[in-house]
Amino acid sequence: MQYRVWPKNGDELSALGFGCMRLPQRGLAINQERAIQQIRFAIDGGVNYLDTAPVYHAGESETLLGKALADGYRDKVKIATKLSHFLLRKPEGMDKMLDTSLQKLNTDHIDYYMLHALAAESWKKLQEFNVLDFLDRAEADGKILNAGFSFHGSLTTFKEIIDANDWTNCQIMYNFIDEDHQAGTEGLKYAAAQNVAVMIMEPLRGGTLANKLPKGVEQIYRNASPQRSAAEWGLRWVWNHPEVTVVLSGMNDERQVTENLQTAETALPNSMNSDELATVSRVADTYKRLIKVPCTGCGYCMPCPQGVKIPDNFWMYNQYCLQGSKLQSRGLYAFNLMGLTGEKAADASLCIECGQCAKRCPQNIAIPTELKSVKKALGGWQTKLMLPLVKRLLPKPT
């Protein structure tokens, strides 16, 4: 296993991290025996960074991870979990959520504790809750060792949050399609320059860049040298960036774990040559031509007077159209944008076609028209039928 050392705390972290959001399932529940075997196999193979959150797998991910880390495995790893702001109703809930995570994980401390899925509104909410004081207290009490945040907002907000505290780490979405989306390459370099370790989520866009490949992409990889799986190409591209500390993979198949362990051994920073980088660039261009809405996530269209999170709507719609999991895309759309978590709804159905966004868009996207397509694809009856189930699966707010 390749390890990347972060100078701020001296931790040697495995380049491959195990993301516990997509564990193997039996029906709607985690297949516990298989999930524990996979996690322990990854740890035996050198993985020492495991990421979870209170809401993953309807609140059962932390419990499963706690079981997997019995029998001495806890001492071999660093645990990362999160403070899920969308489950908080009052400041006192922060202590309760942390204590619940400690209990479920069967540990007395969290190695990397992150504010979950920050964007402008959630960052403002947590500031009003005096979250930085809470993190300082938790560190002083030994309940957490390192404070960080995961992120799903604009680059401007990302830099603001980085500058607001002496963070140890952050977690951003990053892959060869989303170089300019959310924090993106500029945010990656900005955080690393501030000596903040960067953990990467969605390196394969939830499996979209590894499964059910478009014909044009298949052809490029078939003609490439050396021969690699699509997953290996995507992961190597992320690991090629020296600013990256850990790349999270939501592994739920034994073959995935084995392949990713092998790839992580040799996917060193700056190890890809010009021909390999050109291959990935051609693949990225092919995907981008297939993307329905050419939104770069720059945020110039925002704020929407009706509260529509326009870039997020378009990102999820593009994900839906790129042959990803239709069911998963609808579930994420409902969870993130339709108000299920108690946050204000921000989905495409709120658009009244005022046109202010289109006037500000540097890509000249007909935003109101495209939002109609988003509403039809992701906000239709199939998603609405899912809403009661998704809501029931959420942990109760604190």
WOWO-V629207 format. One record per residue. RES is the residue in one small letter. SS is DSSP state (H for helix, E for strand, L for the rest). OMEGA is omega as a letter, one per 20 degrees, with the letter a starting at -180 (NA if undefined). NEAR is the number of other ideal C-beta (glycine too) atoms within 10 Angstrom. Layout:
BEGIN
res->RES ss->SS omega->OMEGA near->NEAR
res->RES ss->SS omega->OMEGA near->NEAR
END
This chain:
BEGIN
res->m ss->L omega->r near->14
res->q ss->L omega->r near->16
res->y ss->E omega->r near->16
res->r ss->E omega->a near->19
res->v ss->E omega->r near->11
res->w ss->L omega->a near->19
res->p ss->L omega->a near->8
res->k ss->L omega->a near->14
res->n ss->L omega->r near->14
res->g ss->L omega->a near->7
res->d ss->L omega->r near->21
res->e ss->E omega->a near->11
res->l ss->E omega->r near->25
res->s ss->E omega->r near->25
res->a ss->L omega->r near->25
res->l ss->E omega->r near->30
res->g ss->E omega->a near->27
res->f ss->E omega->r near->27
res->g ss->E omega->a near->26
res->c ss->L omega->r near->28
res->m ss->L omega->a near->16
res->r ss->L omega->a near->17
res->l ss->L omega->r near->27
res->p ss->L omega->a near->16
res->q ss->E omega->r near->13
res->r ss->E omega->a near->11
res->g ss->L omega->r near->6
res->l ss->L omega->a near->9
res->a ss->E omega->r near->12
res->i ss->E omega->r near->22
res->n ss->L omega->a near->16
res->q ss->H omega->a near->16
res->e ss->H omega->a near->10
res->r ss->H omega->r near->16
res->a ss->H omega->r near->24
res->i ss->H omega->r near->20
res->q ss->H omega->a near->15
res->q ss->H omega->a near->21
res->i ss->H omega->a near->24
res->r ss->H omega->r near->17
res->f ss->H omega->r near->16
res->a ss->H omega->r near->27
res->i ss->H omega->r near->18
res->d ss->H omega->r near->11
res->g ss->L omega->r near->17
res->g ss->L omega->r near->16
res->v ss->L omega->r near->27
res->n ss->L omega->r near->20
res->y ss->E omega->a near->25
res->l ss->E omega->a near->26
res->d ss->E omega->r near->27
res->t ss->L omega->r near->26
res->a ss->L omega->a near->22
res->p ss->L omega->a near->21
res->v ss->L omega->a near->21
res->y ss->H omega->a near->24
res->h ss->H omega->r near->22
res->a ss->H omega->r near->14
res->g ss->H omega->a near->18
res->e ss->L omega->a near->19
res->s ss->H omega->a near->25
res->e ss->H omega->a near->27
res->t ss->H omega->r near->17
res->l ss->H omega->a near->23
res->l ss->H omega->r near->29
res->g ss->H omega->r near->19
res->k ss->H omega->a near->17
res->a ss->H omega->a near->25
res->l ss->L omega->r near->22
res->a ss->L omega->r near->11
res->d ss->L omega->r near->9
res->g ss->L omega->a near->7
res->y ss->H omega->r near->17
res->r ss->H omega->a near->16
res->d ss->H omega->a near->6
res->k ss->H omega->a near->13
res->v ss->L omega->r near->22
res->k ss->E omega->r near->19
res->i ss->E omega->r near->24
res->a ss->E omega->r near->27
res->t ss->E omega->a near->29
res->k ss->E omega->r near->26
res->l ss->E omega->a near->28
res->s ss->L omega->a near->26
res->h ss->H omega->a near->24
res->f ss->H omega->r near->17
res->l ss->H omega->a near->20
res->l ss->L omega->r near->23
res->r ss->L omega->a near->9
res->k ss->L omega->a near->10
res->p ss->L omega->a near->14
res->e ss->L omega->a near->12
res->g ss->H omega->a near->18
res->m ss->H omega->r near->23
res->d ss->H omega->a near->15
res->k ss->H omega->a near->13
res->m ss->H omega->r near->22
res->l ss->H omega->a near->23
res->d ss->H omega->r near->12
res->t ss->H omega->r near->16
res->s ss->H omega->r near->24
res->l ss->H omega->a near->19
res->q ss->H omega->a near->12
res->k ss->H omega->a near->20
res->l ss->H omega->r near->24
res->n ss->L omega->a near->14
res->t ss->L omega->r near->18
res->d ss->L omega->r near->9
res->h ss->L omega->r near->15
res->i ss->E omega->a near->23
res->d ss->E omega->a near->21
res->y ss->E omega->a near->27
res->y ss->E omega->a near->26
res->m ss->E omega->r near->28
res->l ss->E omega->a near->27
res->h ss->E omega->r near->24
res->a ss->E omega->a near->20
res->l ss->E omega->r near->23
res->a ss->L omega->a near->19
res->a ss->H omega->a near->18
res->e ss->H omega->a near->17
res->s ss->H omega->r near->22
res->w ss->H omega->r near->21
res->k ss->H omega->r near->12
res->k ss->H omega->a near->15
res->l ss->H omega->r near->23
res->q ss->H omega->r near->12
res->e ss->H omega->r near->9
res->f ss->L omega->a near->18
res->n ss->L omega->a near->13
res->v ss->H omega->a near->21
res->l ss->H omega->r near->15
res->d ss->H omega->r near->11
res->f ss->H omega->r near->20
res->l ss->H omega->r near->25
res->d ss->H omega->r near->14
res->r ss->H omega->a near->15
res->a ss->H omega->r near->21
res->e ss->H omega->r near->16
res->a ss->H omega->r near->9
res->d ss->L omega->r near->11
res->g ss->L omega->a near->9
res->k ss->L omega->r near->19
res->i ss->E omega->a near->26
res->l ss->E omega->a near->17
res->n ss->E omega->a near->21
res->a ss->E omega->r near->23
res->g ss->E omega->r near->24
res->f ss->E omega->r near->28
res->s ss->E omega->a near->22
res->f ss->E omega->r near->28
res->h ss->L omega->a near->23
res->g ss->L omega->a near->24
res->s ss->L omega->r near->22
res->l ss->H omega->r near->20
res->t ss->H omega->r near->12
res->t ss->H omega->r near->22
res->f ss->H omega->a near->27
res->k ss->H omega->r near->16
res->e ss->H omega->a near->13
res->i ss->H omega->r near->23
res->i ss->H omega->a near->19
res->d ss->H omega->a near->10
res->a ss->H omega->a near->12
res->n ss->L omega->r near->16
res->d ss->L omega->a near->10
res->w ss->L omega->r near->22
res->t ss->L omega->a near->22
res->n ss->E omega->r near->26
res->c ss->E omega->a near->27
res->q ss->E omega->a near->29
res->i ss->E omega->r near->23
res->m ss->E omega->a near->19
res->y ss->L omega->r near->27
res->n ss->L omega->a near->23
res->f ss->L omega->r near->21
res->i ss->L omega->a near->22
res->d ss->L omega->r near->21
res->e ss->L omega->a near->14
res->d ss->L omega->a near->14
res->h ss->L omega->a near->25
res->q ss->L omega->a near->23
res->a ss->L omega->r near->29
res->g ss->H omega->a near->21
res->t ss->H omega->a near->15
res->e ss->H omega->r near->13
res->g ss->H omega->r near->26
res->l ss->H omega->a near->21
res->k ss->H omega->a near->15
res->y ss->H omega->r near->20
res->a ss->H omega->a near->25
res->a ss->H omega->r near->18
res->a ss->H omega->r near->10
res->q ss->L omega->r near->14
res->n ss->L omega->r near->12
res->v ss->L omega->r near->21
res->a ss->E omega->a near->26
res->v ss->E omega->r near->24
res->m ss->E omega->a near->24
res->i ss->E omega->r near->23
res->m ss->E omega->a near->22
res->e ss->L omega->r near->23
res->p ss->L omega->r near->26
res->l ss->L omega->r near->21
res->r ss->H omega->r near->20
res->g ss->H omega->r near->22
res->g ss->H omega->a near->21
res->t ss->L omega->a near->25
res->l ss->L omega->a near->25
res->a ss->L omega->a near->19
res->n ss->L omega->r near->13
res->k ss->L omega->a near->13
res->l ss->L omega->r near->18
res->p ss->L omega->a near->15
res->k ss->H omega->a near->8
res->g ss->H omega->r near->14
res->v ss->H omega->r near->19
res->e ss->H omega->a near->14
res->q ss->H omega->r near->14
res->i ss->H omega->a near->21
res->y ss->H omega->a near->18
res->r ss->H omega->a near->8
res->n ss->H omega->a near->10
res->a ss->L omega->r near->17
res->s ss->L omega->j near->8
res->p ss->L omega->r near->8
res->q ss->L omega->r near->9
res->r ss->L omega->r near->17
res->s ss->L omega->r near->14
res->a ss->H omega->r near->20
res->a ss->H omega->a near->19
res->e ss->H omega->r near->18
res->w ss->H omega->a near->23
res->g ss->H omega->a near->26
res->l ss->H omega->r near->27
res->r ss->H omega->r near->22
res->w ss->H omega->r near->24
res->v ss->H omega->a near->19
res->w ss->H omega->a near->26
res->n ss->L omega->a near->18
res->h ss->L omega->a near->18
res->p ss->L omega->a near->12
res->e ss->L omega->a near->18
res->v ss->E omega->r near->21
res->t ss->E omega->a near->25
res->v ss->E omega->r near->30
res->v ss->E omega->a near->30
res->l ss->E omega->r near->21
res->s ss->E omega->r near->29
res->g ss->L omega->a near->19
res->m ss->L omega->r near->26
res->n ss->L omega->r near->20
res->d ss->L omega->a near->12
res->e ss->H omega->r near->14
res->r ss->H omega->r near->9
res->q ss->H omega->a near->18
res->v ss->H omega->a near->21
res->t ss->H omega->a near->14
res->e ss->H omega->a near->18
res->n ss->H omega->r near->22
res->l ss->H omega->a near->20
res->q ss->H omega->a near->13
res->t ss->H omega->a near->23
res->a ss->H omega->a near->24
res->e ss->H omega->a near->13
res->t ss->H omega->a near->10
res->a ss->L omega->a near->21
res->l ss->L omega->r near->15
res->p ss->L omega->r near->14
res->n ss->L omega->a near->9
res->s ss->L omega->a near->11
res->m ss->L omega->r near->19
res->n ss->L omega->a near->9
res->s ss->H omega->r near->7
res->d ss->H omega->r near->10
res->e ss->H omega->r near->18
res->l ss->H omega->r near->14
res->a ss->H omega->r near->13
res->t ss->H omega->a near->21
res->v ss->H omega->r near->19
res->s ss->H omega->r near->13
res->r ss->H omega->r near->17
res->v ss->H omega->r near->26
res->a ss->H omega->r near->19
res->d ss->H omega->r near->12
res->t ss->H omega->r near->17
res->y ss->H omega->a near->21
res->k ss->H omega->r near->12
res->r ss->H omega->r near->10
res->l ss->H omega->a near->13
res->i ss->L omega->a near->16
res->k ss->L omega->a near->15
res->v ss->L omega->a near->21
res->p ss->L omega->a near->14
res->c ss->L omega->r near->23
res->t ss->L omega->a near->17
res->g ss->L omega->a near->19
res->c ss->L omega->r near->18
res->g ss->L omega->r near->19
res->y ss->L omega->r near->14
res->c ss->L omega->a near->22
res->m ss->L omega->j near->15
res->p ss->L omega->r near->14
res->c ss->L omega->a near->19
res->p ss->L omega->r near->10
res->q ss->L omega->r near->15
res->g ss->L omega->r near->13
res->v ss->L omega->r near->26
res->k ss->L omega->a near->26
res->i ss->H omega->a near->27
res->p ss->H omega->a near->21
res->d ss->H omega->r near->23
res->n ss->H omega->a near->30
res->f ss->H omega->r near->26
res->w ss->H omega->a near->23
res->m ss->H omega->r near->23
res->y ss->H omega->r near->25
res->n ss->H omega->r near->25
res->q ss->H omega->r near->22
res->y ss->H omega->a near->21
res->c ss->H omega->a near->17
res->l ss->L omega->r near->19
res->q ss->L omega->r near->14
res->g ss->L omega->r near->20
res->s ss->L omega->a near->16
res->k ss->H omega->a near->13
res->l ss->H omega->r near->11
res->q ss->H omega->a near->15
res->s ss->H omega->r near->22
res->r ss->H omega->r near->23
res->g ss->H omega->r near->18
res->l ss->H omega->r near->20
res->y ss->H omega->r near->25
res->a ss->H omega->a near->22
res->f ss->H omega->a near->19
res->n ss->H omega->a near->21
res->l ss->H omega->a near->25
res->m ss->L omega->r near->22
res->g ss->L omega->a near->15
res->l ss->L omega->a near->19
res->t ss->L omega->a near->21
res->g ss->L omega->r near->12
res->e ss->L omega->r near->16
res->k ss->L omega->r near->11
res->a ss->L omega->a near->14
res->a ss->L omega->a near->20
res->d ss->L omega->a near->24
res->a ss->H omega->a near->28
res->s ss->H omega->a near->18
res->l ss->H omega->a near->19
res->c ss->L omega->r near->23
res->i ss->L omega->r near->10
res->e ss->L omega->r near->12
res->c ss->L omega->r near->12
res->g ss->L omega->a near->12
res->q ss->H omega->a near->13
res->c ss->H omega->a near->23
res->a ss->H omega->r near->16
res->k ss->H omega->a near->11
res->r ss->H omega->a near->13
res->c ss->L omega->r near->17
res->p ss->L omega->r near->9
res->q ss->L omega->a near->12
res->n ss->L omega->r near->9
res->i ss->L omega->r near->19
res->a ss->L omega->a near->13
res->i ss->H omega->a near->27
res->p ss->H omega->r near->18
res->t ss->H omega->a near->12
res->e ss->H omega->r near->21
res->l ss->H omega->r near->26
res->k ss->H omega->r near->16
res->s ss->H omega->r near->16
res->v ss->H omega->a near->25
res->k ss->H omega->a near->18
res->k ss->H omega->a near->11
res->a ss->H omega->a near->20
res->l ss->H omega->a near->25
res->g ss->L omega->a near->22
res->g ss->L omega->a near->12
res->w ss->H omega->a near->7
res->q ss->H omega->r near->12
res->t ss->H omega->a near->20
res->k ss->H omega->r near->12
res->l ss->H omega->a near->10
res->m ss->H omega->a near->18
res->l ss->H omega->a near->16
res->p ss->H omega->a near->10
res->l ss->H omega->r near->11
res->v ss->H omega->a near->19
res->k ss->H omega->a near->14
res->r ss->H omega->a near->8
res->l ss->H omega->a near->16
res->l ss->L omega->r near->18
res->p ss->L omega->r near->16
res->k ss->L omega->r near->6
res->p ss->L omega->r near->14
res->t ss->L omega->NA near->16
END
